[in-house]
Amino acid sequence: MKTTLEKMIGKPTDYKICVDCYLANWYENNECYNCECSKFLDDQDDVLEWVKKEYDFWINVEDYTEKEADNIEIDI
């Protein structure tokens, strides 16, 4: 399943972050799609911090515009 950074900002409660590999996951996942860990950071602030770091990377390192970064697809 995929989502965009823009959708994650719009509804951060639909996502959670794996504590082992630090990747975003859909809130219904019982295990991380990447590493099968079952521990997550699921607080809205944790998800928004993760999204902020992703935006920082795409905008400051990869020179994307904010609009381009909005449409980055994230596996969840």
N, CA, C, O and CB atoms as a CASP TS submission, in Angstrom:
PFRMAT TS
TARGET T0000
AUTHOR 0000-0000-0000
METHOD Language model
MODEL 1
PARENT N/A
ATOM      1  N   MET     1       0.847  -1.171   0.000  1.00  0.00           N
ATOM      2  CA  MET     1       0.000   0.000   0.000  1.00  0.00           C
ATOM      3  C   MET     1       0.899   1.243   0.000  1.00  0.00           C
ATOM      4  O   MET     1       1.999   1.228   0.553  1.00  0.00           O
ATOM      5  CB  MET     1      -0.967  -0.007   1.227  1.00  0.00           C
ATOM      6  N   LYS     2       0.420   2.296  -0.618  1.00  0.00           N
ATOM      7  CA  LYS     2       1.185   3.540  -0.680  1.00  0.00           C
ATOM      8  C   LYS     2       0.317   4.711  -0.248  1.00  0.00           C
ATOM      9  O   LYS     2      -0.912   4.655  -0.303  1.00  0.00           O
ATOM     10  CB  LYS     2       1.734   3.773  -2.099  1.00  0.00           C
ATOM     11  N   THR     3       0.985   5.769   0.180  1.00  0.00           N
ATOM     12  CA  THR     3       0.333   7.034   0.499  1.00  0.00           C
ATOM     13  C   THR     3       1.282   8.145   0.091  1.00  0.00           C
ATOM     14  O   THR     3       2.380   7.875  -0.396  1.00  0.00           O
ATOM     15  CB  THR     3      -0.042   7.131   2.022  1.00  0.00           C
ATOM     16  N   THR     4       0.875   9.380   0.281  1.00  0.00           N
ATOM     17  CA  THR     4       1.754  10.513  -0.008  1.00  0.00           C
ATOM     18  C   THR     4       2.019  11.279   1.289  1.00  0.00           C
ATOM     19  O   THR     4       1.291  11.142   2.272  1.00  0.00           O
ATOM     20  CB  THR     4       1.124  11.451  -1.089  1.00  0.00           C
ATOM     21  N   LEU     5       3.062  12.075   1.266  1.00  0.00           N
ATOM     22  CA  LEU     5       3.359  12.902   2.437  1.00  0.00           C
ATOM     23  C   LEU     5       2.206  13.849   2.729  1.00  0.00           C
ATOM     24  O   LEU     5       1.882  14.098   3.890  1.00  0.00           O
ATOM     25  CB  LEU     5       4.658  13.697   2.225  1.00  0.00           C
ATOM     26  N   GLU     6       1.593  14.373   1.690  1.00  0.00           N
ATOM     27  CA  GLU     6       0.464  15.289   1.859  1.00  0.00           C
ATOM     28  C   GLU     6      -0.690  14.600   2.606  1.00  0.00           C
ATOM     29  O   GLU     6      -1.300  15.201   3.491  1.00  0.00           O
ATOM     30  CB  GLU     6      -0.019  15.803   0.482  1.00  0.00           C
ATOM     31  N   LYS     7      -0.984  13.364   2.255  1.00  0.00           N
ATOM     32  CA  LYS     7      -2.059  12.632   2.936  1.00  0.00           C
ATOM     33  C   LYS     7      -1.688  12.341   4.387  1.00  0.00           C
ATOM     34  O   LYS     7      -2.549  12.352   5.266  1.00  0.00           O
ATOM     35  CB  LYS     7      -2.367  11.316   2.197  1.00  0.00           C
ATOM     36  N   MET     8      -0.410  12.084   4.633  1.00  0.00           N
ATOM     37  CA  MET     8       0.023  11.807   6.006  1.00  0.00           C
ATOM     38  C   MET     8      -0.144  13.034   6.894  1.00  0.00           C
ATOM     39  O   MET     8      -0.530  12.917   8.057  1.00  0.00           O
ATOM     40  CB  MET     8       1.485  11.344   6.023  1.00  0.00           C
ATOM     41  N   ILE     9       0.146  14.202   6.348  1.00  0.00           N
ATOM     42  CA  ILE     9      -0.042  15.435   7.119  1.00  0.00           C
ATOM     43  C   ILE     9      -1.518  15.673   7.379  1.00  0.00           C
ATOM     44  O   ILE     9      -1.906  16.127   8.456  1.00  0.00           O
ATOM     45  CB  ILE     9       0.570  16.641   6.380  1.00  0.00           C
ATOM     46  N   GLY    10      -2.343  15.360   6.378  1.00  0.00           N
ATOM     47  CA  GLY    10      -3.772  15.589   6.498  1.00  0.00           C
ATOM     48  C   GLY    10      -4.457  14.711   7.525  1.00  0.00           C
ATOM     49  O   GLY    10      -5.453  15.120   8.121  1.00  0.00           O
ATOM     50  N   LYS    11      -3.940  13.512   7.741  1.00  0.00           N
ATOM     51  CA  LYS    11      -4.567  12.607   8.695  1.00  0.00           C
ATOM     52  C   LYS    11      -3.507  11.724   9.362  1.00  0.00           C
ATOM     53  O   LYS    11      -3.439  10.526   9.089  1.00  0.00           O
ATOM     54  CB  LYS    11      -5.636  11.736   7.993  1.00  0.00           C
ATOM     55  N   PRO    12      -2.685  12.306  10.229  1.00  0.00           N
ATOM     56  CA  PRO    12      -1.586  11.553  10.845  1.00  0.00           C
ATOM     57  C   PRO    12      -2.048  10.392  11.725  1.00  0.00           C
ATOM     58  O   PRO    12      -1.268   9.482  12.006  1.00  0.00           O
ATOM     59  CB  PRO    12      -0.743  12.484  11.665  1.00  0.00           C
ATOM     60  N   THR    13      -3.302  10.415  12.160  1.00  0.00           N
ATOM     61  CA  THR    13      -3.793   9.317  13.003  1.00  0.00           C
ATOM     62  C   THR    13      -3.963   8.021  12.214  1.00  0.00           C
ATOM     63  O   THR    13      -4.188   6.968  12.811  1.00  0.00           O
ATOM     64  CB  THR    13      -5.121   9.703  13.645  1.00  0.00           C
ATOM     65  N   ASP    14      -3.860   8.075  10.890  1.00  0.00           N
ATOM     66  CA  ASP    14      -3.964   6.867  10.067  1.00  0.00           C
ATOM     67  C   ASP    14      -2.637   6.131   9.920  1.00  0.00           C
ATOM     68  O   ASP    14      -2.556   5.125   9.215  1.00  0.00           O
ATOM     69  CB  ASP    14      -4.491   7.224   8.700  1.00  0.00           C
ATOM     70  N   TYR    15      -1.598   6.630  10.582  1.00  0.00           N
ATOM     71  CA  TYR    15      -0.260   6.080  10.385  1.00  0.00           C
ATOM     72  C   TYR    15       0.441   5.876  11.724  1.00  0.00           C
ATOM     73  O   TYR    15       0.059   6.448  12.746  1.00  0.00           O
ATOM     74  CB  TYR    15       0.573   7.002   9.483  1.00  0.00           C
ATOM     75  N   LYS    16       1.471   5.050  11.685  1.00  0.00           N
ATOM     76  CA  LYS    16       2.327   4.855  12.852  1.00  0.00           C
ATOM     77  C   LYS    16       3.725   4.545  12.343  1.00  0.00           C
ATOM     78  O   LYS    16       3.905   4.154  11.190  1.00  0.00           O
ATOM     79  CB  LYS    16       1.789   3.707  13.785  1.00  0.00           C
ATOM     80  N   ILE    17       4.717   4.723  13.215  1.00  0.00           N
ATOM     81  CA  ILE    17       6.118   4.591  12.834  1.00  0.00           C
ATOM     82  C   ILE    17       6.737   3.404  13.565  1.00  0.00           C
ATOM     83  O   ILE    17       6.618   3.282  14.784  1.00  0.00           O
ATOM     84  CB  ILE    17       6.898   5.893  13.144  1.00  0.00           C
ATOM     85  N   CYS    18       7.396   2.534  12.809  1.00  0.00           N
ATOM     86  CA  CYS    18       8.057   1.363  13.399  1.00  0.00           C
ATOM     87  C   CYS    18       9.224   1.819  14.271  1.00  0.00           C
ATOM     88  O   CYS    18      10.008   2.674  13.859  1.00  0.00           O
ATOM     89  CB  CYS    18       8.553   0.387  12.291  1.00  0.00           C
ATOM     90  N   VAL    19       9.343   1.257  15.466  1.00  0.00           N
ATOM     91  CA  VAL    19      10.440   1.645  16.352  1.00  0.00           C
ATOM     92  C   VAL    19      11.772   1.034  15.921  1.00  0.00           C
ATOM     93  O   VAL    19      12.824   1.572  16.267  1.00  0.00           O
ATOM     94  CB  VAL    19      10.125   1.233  17.780  1.00  0.00           C
ATOM     95  N   ASP    20      11.757  -0.071  15.180  1.00  0.00           N
ATOM     96  CA  ASP    20      13.009  -0.715  14.759  1.00  0.00           C
ATOM     97  C   ASP    20      13.602  -0.087  13.500  1.00  0.00           C
ATOM     98  O   ASP    20      14.769   0.306  13.496  1.00  0.00           O
ATOM     99  CB  ASP    20      12.773  -2.193  14.521  1.00  0.00           C
ATOM    100  N   CYS    21      12.817   0.008  12.441  1.00  0.00           N
ATOM    101  CA  CYS    21      13.363   0.510  11.173  1.00  0.00           C
ATOM    102  C   CYS    21      12.950   1.945  10.868  1.00  0.00           C
ATOM    103  O   CYS    21      13.415   2.530   9.889  1.00  0.00           O
ATOM    104  CB  CYS    21      12.925  -0.382  10.040  1.00  0.00           C
ATOM    105  N   TYR    22      12.087   2.511  11.694  1.00  0.00           N
ATOM    106  CA  TYR    22      11.654   3.906  11.605  1.00  0.00           C
ATOM    107  C   TYR    22      10.975   4.228  10.272  1.00  0.00           C
ATOM    108  O   TYR    22      11.156   5.315   9.723  1.00  0.00           O
ATOM    109  CB  TYR    22      12.841   4.825  11.804  1.00  0.00           C
ATOM    110  N   LEU    23      10.194   3.277   9.758  1.00  0.00           N
ATOM    111  CA  LEU    23       9.413   3.521   8.554  1.00  0.00           C
ATOM    112  C   LEU    23       7.948   3.671   8.910  1.00  0.00           C
ATOM    113  O   LEU    23       7.472   3.112   9.899  1.00  0.00           O
ATOM    114  CB  LEU    23       9.606   2.389   7.538  1.00  0.00           C
ATOM    115  N   ALA    24       7.235   4.435   8.087  1.00  0.00           N
ATOM    116  CA  ALA    24       5.805   4.651   8.302  1.00  0.00           C
ATOM    117  C   ALA    24       5.025   3.394   7.937  1.00  0.00           C
ATOM    118  O   ALA    24       5.384   2.670   7.009  1.00  0.00           O
ATOM    119  CB  ALA    24       5.302   5.854   7.476  1.00  0.00           C
ATOM    120  N   ASN    25       3.960   3.151   8.681  1.00  0.00           N
ATOM    121  CA  ASN    25       3.071   2.017   8.458  1.00  0.00           C
ATOM    122  C   ASN    25       1.627   2.492   8.558  1.00  0.00           C
ATOM    123  O   ASN    25       1.338   3.498   9.205  1.00  0.00           O
ATOM    124  CB  ASN    25       3.350   0.876   9.478  1.00  0.00           C
ATOM    125  N   TRP    26       0.729   1.762   7.914  1.00  0.00           N
ATOM    126  CA  TRP    26      -0.703   2.001   8.025  1.00  0.00           C
ATOM    127  C   TRP    26      -1.127   1.633   9.438  1.00  0.00           C
ATOM    128  O   TRP    26      -0.596   0.678  10.006  1.00  0.00           O
ATOM    129  CB  TRP    26      -1.507   1.184   6.957  1.00  0.00           C
ATOM    130  N   TYR    27      -2.059   2.359  10.014  1.00  0.00           N
ATOM    131  CA  TYR    27      -2.442   2.162  11.411  1.00  0.00           C
ATOM    132  C   TYR    27      -3.001   0.769  11.690  1.00  0.00           C
ATOM    133  O   TYR    27      -2.960   0.319  12.836  1.00  0.00           O
ATOM    134  CB  TYR    27      -3.461   3.196  11.807  1.00  0.00           C
ATOM    135  N   GLU    28      -3.514   0.083  10.693  1.00  0.00           N
ATOM    136  CA  GLU    28      -4.060  -1.258  10.904  1.00  0.00           C
ATOM    137  C   GLU    28      -3.009  -2.363  10.894  1.00  0.00           C
ATOM    138  O   GLU    28      -3.308  -3.500  11.260  1.00  0.00           O
ATOM    139  CB  GLU    28      -5.083  -1.548   9.857  1.00  0.00           C
ATOM    140  N   ASN    29      -1.783  -2.045  10.478  1.00  0.00           N
ATOM    141  CA  ASN    29      -0.733  -3.064  10.454  1.00  0.00           C
ATOM    142  C   ASN    29      -0.421  -3.524  11.875  1.00  0.00           C
ATOM    143  O   ASN    29      -0.202  -2.704  12.767  1.00  0.00           O
ATOM    144  CB  ASN    29       0.545  -2.521   9.768  1.00  0.00           C
ATOM    145  N   ASN    30      -0.404  -4.828  12.076  1.00  0.00           N
ATOM    146  CA  ASN    30       0.001  -5.383  13.371  1.00  0.00           C
ATOM    147  C   ASN    30       1.502  -5.555  13.446  1.00  0.00           C
ATOM    148  O   ASN    30       2.089  -5.547  14.528  1.00  0.00           O
ATOM    149  CB  ASN    30      -0.687  -6.719  13.622  1.00  0.00           C
ATOM    150  N   GLU    31       2.121  -5.713  12.279  1.00  0.00           N
ATOM    151  CA  GLU    31       3.570  -5.822  12.173  1.00  0.00           C
ATOM    152  C   GLU    31       4.038  -4.873  11.079  1.00  0.00           C
ATOM    153  O   GLU    31       3.304  -4.587  10.134  1.00  0.00           O
ATOM    154  CB  GLU    31       4.012  -7.291  11.873  1.00  0.00           C
ATOM    155  N   CYS    32       5.252  -4.396  11.217  1.00  0.00           N
ATOM    156  CA  CYS    32       5.832  -3.515  10.214  1.00  0.00           C
ATOM    157  C   CYS    32       5.926  -4.262   8.881  1.00  0.00           C
ATOM    158  O   CYS    32       6.355  -5.415   8.839  1.00  0.00           O
ATOM    159  CB  CYS    32       7.231  -3.007  10.665  1.00  0.00           C
ATOM    160  N   TYR    33       5.529  -3.611   7.812  1.00  0.00           N
ATOM    161  CA  TYR    33       5.595  -4.231   6.491  1.00  0.00           C
ATOM    162  C   TYR    33       7.039  -4.502   6.077  1.00  0.00           C
ATOM    163  O   TYR    33       7.284  -5.360   5.228  1.00  0.00           O
ATOM    164  CB  TYR    33       4.912  -3.340   5.453  1.00  0.00           C
ATOM    165  N   ASN    34       7.994  -3.789   6.661  1.00  0.00           N
ATOM    166  CA  ASN    34       9.395  -3.902   6.271  1.00  0.00           C
ATOM    167  C   ASN    34      10.179  -4.904   7.119  1.00  0.00           C
ATOM    168  O   ASN    34      10.915  -5.728   6.577  1.00  0.00           O
ATOM    169  CB  ASN    34      10.051  -2.554   6.357  1.00  0.00           C
ATOM    170  N   CYS    35      10.028  -4.842   8.433  1.00  0.00           N
ATOM    171  CA  CYS    35      10.883  -5.655   9.302  1.00  0.00           C
ATOM    172  C   CYS    35      10.113  -6.591  10.232  1.00  0.00           C
ATOM    173  O   CYS    35      10.719  -7.343  10.996  1.00  0.00           O
ATOM    174  CB  CYS    35      11.752  -4.757  10.124  1.00  0.00           C
ATOM    175  N   GLU    36       8.801  -6.548  10.173  1.00  0.00           N
ATOM    176  CA  GLU    36       7.914  -7.403  10.963  1.00  0.00           C
ATOM    177  C   GLU    36       7.944  -7.127  12.466  1.00  0.00           C
ATOM    178  O   GLU    36       7.472  -7.944  13.258  1.00  0.00           O
ATOM    179  CB  GLU    36       8.271  -8.830  10.727  1.00  0.00           C
ATOM    180  N   CYS    37       8.489  -5.993  12.856  1.00  0.00           N
ATOM    181  CA  CYS    37       8.449  -5.560  14.251  1.00  0.00           C
ATOM    182  C   CYS    37       6.999  -5.249  14.619  1.00  0.00           C
ATOM    183  O   CYS    37       6.213  -4.829  13.769  1.00  0.00           O
ATOM    184  CB  CYS    37       9.371  -4.312  14.486  1.00  0.00           C
ATOM    185  N   SER    38       6.654  -5.455  15.875  1.00  0.00           N
ATOM    186  CA  SER    38       5.275  -5.173  16.299  1.00  0.00           C
ATOM    187  C   SER    38       5.186  -3.999  17.276  1.00  0.00           C
ATOM    188  O   SER    38       4.169  -3.821  17.946  1.00  0.00           O
ATOM    189  CB  SER    38       4.669  -6.411  16.940  1.00  0.00           C
ATOM    190  N   LYS    39       6.244  -3.207  17.356  1.00  0.00           N
ATOM    191  CA  LYS    39       6.247  -2.034  18.230  1.00  0.00           C
ATOM    192  C   LYS    39       6.267  -0.775  17.379  1.00  0.00           C
ATOM    193  O   LYS    39       7.061  -0.645  16.448  1.00  0.00           O
ATOM    194  CB  LYS    39       7.460  -2.060  19.198  1.00  0.00           C
ATOM    195  N   PHE    40       5.375   0.148  17.720  1.00  0.00           N
ATOM    196  CA  PHE    40       5.204   1.350  16.908  1.00  0.00           C
ATOM    197  C   PHE    40       5.111   2.608  17.764  1.00  0.00           C
ATOM    198  O   PHE    40       4.703   2.568  18.925  1.00  0.00           O
ATOM    199  CB  PHE    40       3.962   1.223  16.045  1.00  0.00           C
ATOM    200  N   LEU    41       5.498   3.711  17.163  1.00  0.00           N
ATOM    201  CA  LEU    41       5.207   5.042  17.686  1.00  0.00           C
ATOM    202  C   LEU    41       3.931   5.459  16.980  1.00  0.00           C
ATOM    203  O   LEU    41       3.937   5.688  15.770  1.00  0.00           O
ATOM    204  CB  LEU    41       6.406   6.081  17.447  1.00  0.00           C
ATOM    205  N   ASP    42       2.832   5.561  17.726  1.00  0.00           N
ATOM    206  CA  ASP    42       1.574   5.852  17.060  1.00  0.00           C
ATOM    207  C   ASP    42       0.938   7.159  17.507  1.00  0.00           C
ATOM    208  O   ASP    42      -0.215   7.442  17.180  1.00  0.00           O
ATOM    209  CB  ASP    42       0.620   4.734  17.290  1.00  0.00           C
ATOM    210  N   ASP    43       1.683   7.943  18.245  1.00  0.00           N
ATOM    211  CA  ASP    43       1.198   9.259  18.642  1.00  0.00           C
ATOM    212  C   ASP    43       1.236  10.190  17.424  1.00  0.00           C
ATOM    213  O   ASP    43       2.174  10.142  16.629  1.00  0.00           O
ATOM    214  CB  ASP    43       2.051   9.838  19.819  1.00  0.00           C
ATOM    215  N   GLN    44       0.237  11.013  17.290  1.00  0.00           N
ATOM    216  CA  GLN    44       0.145  11.949  16.171  1.00  0.00           C
ATOM    217  C   GLN    44       1.407  12.799  16.045  1.00  0.00           C
ATOM    218  O   GLN    44       1.862  13.066  14.932  1.00  0.00           O
ATOM    219  CB  GLN    44      -1.074  12.851  16.337  1.00  0.00           C
ATOM    220  N   ASP    45       1.970  13.221  17.159  1.00  0.00           N
ATOM    221  CA  ASP    45       3.186  14.048  17.121  1.00  0.00           C
ATOM    222  C   ASP    45       4.371  13.270  16.556  1.00  0.00           C
ATOM    223  O   ASP    45       5.198  13.842  15.846  1.00  0.00           O
ATOM    224  CB  ASP    45       3.526  14.563  18.526  1.00  0.00           C
ATOM    225  N   ASP    46       4.467  11.971  16.860  1.00  0.00           N
ATOM    226  CA  ASP    46       5.545  11.138  16.315  1.00  0.00           C
ATOM    227  C   ASP    46       5.435  11.035  14.797  1.00  0.00           C
ATOM    228  O   ASP    46       6.434  11.124  14.083  1.00  0.00           O
ATOM    229  CB  ASP    46       5.512   9.733  16.944  1.00  0.00           C
ATOM    230  N   VAL    47       4.226  10.850  14.324  1.00  0.00           N
ATOM    231  CA  VAL    47       4.003  10.743  12.881  1.00  0.00           C
ATOM    232  C   VAL    47       4.320  12.073  12.201  1.00  0.00           C
ATOM    233  O   VAL    47       4.977  12.091  11.160  1.00  0.00           O
ATOM    234  CB  VAL    47       2.542  10.318  12.582  1.00  0.00           C
ATOM    235  N   LEU    48       3.869  13.172  12.768  1.00  0.00           N
ATOM    236  CA  LEU    48       4.137  14.483  12.175  1.00  0.00           C
ATOM    237  C   LEU    48       5.630  14.803  12.178  1.00  0.00           C
ATOM    238  O   LEU    48       6.127  15.433  11.244  1.00  0.00           O
ATOM    239  CB  LEU    48       3.369  15.571  12.926  1.00  0.00           C
ATOM    240  N   GLU    49       6.344  14.382  13.207  1.00  0.00           N
ATOM    241  CA  GLU    49       7.800  14.581  13.244  1.00  0.00           C
ATOM    242  C   GLU    49       8.472  13.774  12.135  1.00  0.00           C
ATOM    243  O   GLU    49       9.401  14.256  11.487  1.00  0.00           O
ATOM    244  CB  GLU    49       8.376  14.175  14.628  1.00  0.00           C
ATOM    245  N   TRP    50       8.001  12.546  11.919  1.00  0.00           N
ATOM    246  CA  TRP    50       8.536  11.702  10.848  1.00  0.00           C
ATOM    247  C   TRP    50       8.301  12.372   9.495  1.00  0.00           C
ATOM    248  O   TRP    50       9.205  12.428   8.662  1.00  0.00           O
ATOM    249  CB  TRP    50       7.881  10.291  10.877  1.00  0.00           C
ATOM    250  N   VAL    51       7.096  12.877   9.281  1.00  0.00           N
ATOM    251  CA  VAL    51       6.758  13.532   8.016  1.00  0.00           C
ATOM    252  C   VAL    51       7.620  14.779   7.829  1.00  0.00           C
ATOM    253  O   VAL    51       8.097  15.042   6.725  1.00  0.00           O
ATOM    254  CB  VAL    51       5.252  13.903   7.974  1.00  0.00           C
ATOM    255  N   LYS    52       7.819  15.541   8.889  1.00  0.00           N
ATOM    256  CA  LYS    52       8.655  16.742   8.802  1.00  0.00           C
ATOM    257  C   LYS    52      10.075  16.381   8.349  1.00  0.00           C
ATOM    258  O   LYS    52      10.654  17.071   7.511  1.00  0.00           O
ATOM    259  CB  LYS    52       8.698  17.471  10.167  1.00  0.00           C
ATOM    260  N   LYS    53      10.627  15.309   8.900  1.00  0.00           N
ATOM    261  CA  LYS    53      11.969  14.869   8.499  1.00  0.00           C
ATOM    262  C   LYS    53      12.001  14.455   7.038  1.00  0.00           C
ATOM    263  O   LYS    53      12.976  14.719   6.335  1.00  0.00           O
ATOM    264  CB  LYS    53      12.436  13.709   9.376  1.00  0.00           C
ATOM    265  N   GLU    54      10.946  13.813   6.583  1.00  0.00           N
ATOM    266  CA  GLU    54      10.864  13.437   5.167  1.00  0.00           C
ATOM    267  C   GLU    54      10.820  14.680   4.286  1.00  0.00           C
ATOM    268  O   GLU    54      11.530  14.758   3.283  1.00  0.00           O
ATOM    269  CB  GLU    54       9.623  12.557   4.908  1.00  0.00           C
ATOM    270  N   TYR    55       9.997  15.642   4.650  1.00  0.00           N
ATOM    271  CA  TYR    55       9.936  16.900   3.887  1.00  0.00           C
ATOM    272  C   TYR    55      11.305  17.580   3.878  1.00  0.00           C
ATOM    273  O   TYR    55      11.762  18.036   2.830  1.00  0.00           O
ATOM    274  CB  TYR    55       8.866  17.857   4.486  1.00  0.00           C
ATOM    275  N   ASP    56      11.953  17.649   5.028  1.00  0.00           N
ATOM    276  CA  ASP    56      13.271  18.275   5.110  1.00  0.00           C
ATOM    277  C   ASP    56      14.243  17.615   4.138  1.00  0.00           C
ATOM    278  O   ASP    56      15.000  18.299   3.449  1.00  0.00           O
ATOM    279  CB  ASP    56      13.818  18.194   6.544  1.00  0.00           C
ATOM    280  N   PHE    57      14.219  16.282   4.082  1.00  0.00           N
ATOM    281  CA  PHE    57      15.106  15.564   3.171  1.00  0.00           C
ATOM    282  C   PHE    57      14.799  15.911   1.718  1.00  0.00           C
ATOM    283  O   PHE    57      15.696  16.299   0.969  1.00  0.00           O
ATOM    284  CB  PHE    57      14.982  14.055   3.388  1.00  0.00           C
ATOM    285  N   TRP    58      13.554  15.776   1.324  1.00  0.00           N
ATOM    286  CA  TRP    58      13.191  15.984  -0.074  1.00  0.00           C
ATOM    287  C   TRP    58      13.393  17.435  -0.511  1.00  0.00           C
ATOM    288  O   TRP    58      13.788  17.685  -1.650  1.00  0.00           O
ATOM    289  CB  TRP    58      11.746  15.576  -0.299  1.00  0.00           C
ATOM    290  N   ILE    59      13.133  18.378   0.367  1.00  0.00           N
ATOM    291  CA  ILE    59      13.262  19.786   0.001  1.00  0.00           C
ATOM    292  C   ILE    59      14.711  20.262   0.112  1.00  0.00           C
ATOM    293  O   ILE    59      15.216  20.909  -0.805  1.00  0.00           O
ATOM    294  CB  ILE    59      12.360  20.647   0.885  1.00  0.00           C
ATOM    295  N   ASN    60      15.381  19.952   1.215  1.00  0.00           N
ATOM    296  CA  ASN    60      16.719  20.491   1.463  1.00  0.00           C
ATOM    297  C   ASN    60      17.848  19.682   0.834  1.00  0.00           C
ATOM    298  O   ASN    60      18.881  20.249   0.478  1.00  0.00           O
ATOM    299  CB  ASN    60      16.950  20.580   2.929  1.00  0.00           C
ATOM    300  N   VAL    61      17.676  18.384   0.691  1.00  0.00           N
ATOM    301  CA  VAL    61      18.736  17.550   0.127  1.00  0.00           C
ATOM    302  C   VAL    61      18.500  17.303  -1.366  1.00  0.00           C
ATOM    303  O   VAL    61      19.418  17.425  -2.177  1.00  0.00           O
ATOM    304  CB  VAL    61      18.821  16.209   0.881  1.00  0.00           C
ATOM    305  N   GLU    62      17.285  16.962  -1.711  1.00  0.00           N
ATOM    306  CA  GLU    62      16.973  16.603  -3.097  1.00  0.00           C
ATOM    307  C   GLU    62      16.462  17.775  -3.940  1.00  0.00           C
ATOM    308  O   GLU    62      16.204  17.610  -5.132  1.00  0.00           O
ATOM    309  CB  GLU    62      15.949  15.505  -3.109  1.00  0.00           C
ATOM    310  N   ASP    63      16.313  18.954  -3.334  1.00  0.00           N
ATOM    311  CA  ASP    63      15.888  20.172  -4.039  1.00  0.00           C
ATOM    312  C   ASP    63      14.498  20.093  -4.655  1.00  0.00           C
ATOM    313  O   ASP    63      14.250  20.703  -5.695  1.00  0.00           O
ATOM    314  CB  ASP    63      16.869  20.489  -5.113  1.00  0.00           C
ATOM    315  N   TYR    64      13.603  19.362  -4.039  1.00  0.00           N
ATOM    316  CA  TYR    64      12.216  19.339  -4.490  1.00  0.00           C
ATOM    317  C   TYR    64      11.516  20.596  -3.972  1.00  0.00           C
ATOM    318  O   TYR    64      11.911  21.161  -2.952  1.00  0.00           O
ATOM    319  CB  TYR    64      11.482  18.044  -4.001  1.00  0.00           C
ATOM    320  N   THR    65      10.489  21.021  -4.675  1.00  0.00           N
ATOM    321  CA  THR    65       9.635  22.076  -4.145  1.00  0.00           C
ATOM    322  C   THR    65       8.709  21.439  -3.111  1.00  0.00           C
ATOM    323  O   THR    65       8.615  20.214  -3.036  1.00  0.00           O
ATOM    324  CB  THR    65       8.819  22.791  -5.288  1.00  0.00           C
ATOM    325  N   GLU    66       8.026  22.259  -2.315  1.00  0.00           N
ATOM    326  CA  GLU    66       7.089  21.707  -1.334  1.00  0.00           C
ATOM    327  C   GLU    66       5.975  20.936  -2.038  1.00  0.00           C
ATOM    328  O   GLU    66       5.558  19.877  -1.570  1.00  0.00           O
ATOM    329  CB  GLU    66       6.491  22.831  -0.458  1.00  0.00           C
ATOM    330  N   LYS    67       5.498  21.459  -3.148  1.00  0.00           N
ATOM    331  CA  LYS    67       4.431  20.791  -3.905  1.00  0.00           C
ATOM    332  C   LYS    67       4.913  19.444  -4.432  1.00  0.00           C
ATOM    333  O   LYS    67       4.166  18.466  -4.402  1.00  0.00           O
ATOM    334  CB  LYS    67       3.954  21.680  -5.073  1.00  0.00           C
ATOM    335  N   GLU    68       6.137  19.385  -4.910  1.00  0.00           N
ATOM    336  CA  GLU    68       6.691  18.107  -5.368  1.00  0.00           C
ATOM    337  C   GLU    68       6.827  17.130  -4.205  1.00  0.00           C
ATOM    338  O   GLU    68       6.533  15.943  -4.348  1.00  0.00           O
ATOM    339  CB  GLU    68       8.058  18.322  -6.042  1.00  0.00           C
ATOM    340  N   ALA    69       7.270  17.630  -3.059  1.00  0.00           N
ATOM    341  CA  ALA    69       7.416  16.773  -1.881  1.00  0.00           C
ATOM    342  C   ALA    69       6.063  16.265  -1.394  1.00  0.00           C
ATOM    343  O   ALA    69       5.966  15.139  -0.907  1.00  0.00           O
ATOM    344  CB  ALA    69       8.124  17.532  -0.757  1.00  0.00           C
ATOM    345  N   ASP    70       5.021  17.083  -1.519  1.00  0.00           N
ATOM    346  CA  ASP    70       3.673  16.656  -1.144  1.00  0.00           C
ATOM    347  C   ASP    70       3.294  15.340  -1.818  1.00  0.00           C
ATOM    348  O   ASP    70       2.602  14.512  -1.226  1.00  0.00           O
ATOM    349  CB  ASP    70       2.658  17.738  -1.506  1.00  0.00           C
ATOM    350  N   ASN    71       3.743  15.152  -3.040  1.00  0.00           N
ATOM    351  CA  ASN    71       3.331  14.006  -3.846  1.00  0.00           C
ATOM    352  C   ASN    71       4.292  12.823  -3.800  1.00  0.00           C
ATOM    353  O   ASN    71       4.122  11.865  -4.553  1.00  0.00           O
ATOM    354  CB  ASN    71       3.165  14.434  -5.254  1.00  0.00           C
ATOM    355  N   ILE    72       5.295  12.874  -2.931  1.00  0.00           N
ATOM    356  CA  ILE    72       6.194  11.740  -2.768  1.00  0.00           C
ATOM    357  C   ILE    72       5.371  10.557  -2.250  1.00  0.00           C
ATOM    358  O   ILE    72       4.632  10.689  -1.275  1.00  0.00           O
ATOM    359  CB  ILE    72       7.379  12.084  -1.792  1.00  0.00           C
ATOM    360  N   GLU    73       5.502   9.409  -2.905  1.00  0.00           N
ATOM    361  CA  GLU    73       4.778   8.213  -2.472  1.00  0.00           C
ATOM    362  C   GLU    73       5.594   7.455  -1.436  1.00  0.00           C
ATOM    363  O   GLU    73       6.794   7.232  -1.602  1.00  0.00           O
ATOM    364  CB  GLU    73       4.457   7.300  -3.674  1.00  0.00           C
ATOM    365  N   ILE    74       4.919   7.066  -0.370  1.00  0.00           N
ATOM    366  CA  ILE    74       5.533   6.357   0.749  1.00  0.00           C
ATOM    367  C   ILE    74       4.876   4.984   0.864  1.00  0.00           C
ATOM    368  O   ILE    74       3.649   4.882   0.893  1.00  0.00           O
ATOM    369  CB  ILE    74       5.388   7.167   2.085  1.00  0.00           C
ATOM    370  N   ASP    75       5.688   3.931   0.931  1.00  0.00           N
ATOM    371  CA  ASP    75       5.145   2.602   1.197  1.00  0.00           C
ATOM    372  C   ASP    75       4.687   2.555   2.650  1.00  0.00           C
ATOM    373  O   ASP    75       5.377   3.032   3.550  1.00  0.00           O
ATOM    374  CB  ASP    75       6.203   1.485   0.903  1.00  0.00           C
ATOM    375  N   ILE    76       3.520   1.975   2.859  1.00  0.00           N
ATOM    376  CA  ILE    76       3.027   1.822   4.217  1.00  0.00           C
ATOM    377  C   ILE    76       2.519   0.403   4.418  1.00  0.00           C
ATOM    378  O   ILE    76       2.056   0.061   5.506  1.00  0.00           O
ATOM    379  CB  ILE    76       1.916   2.846   4.516  1.00  0.00           C
TER
END
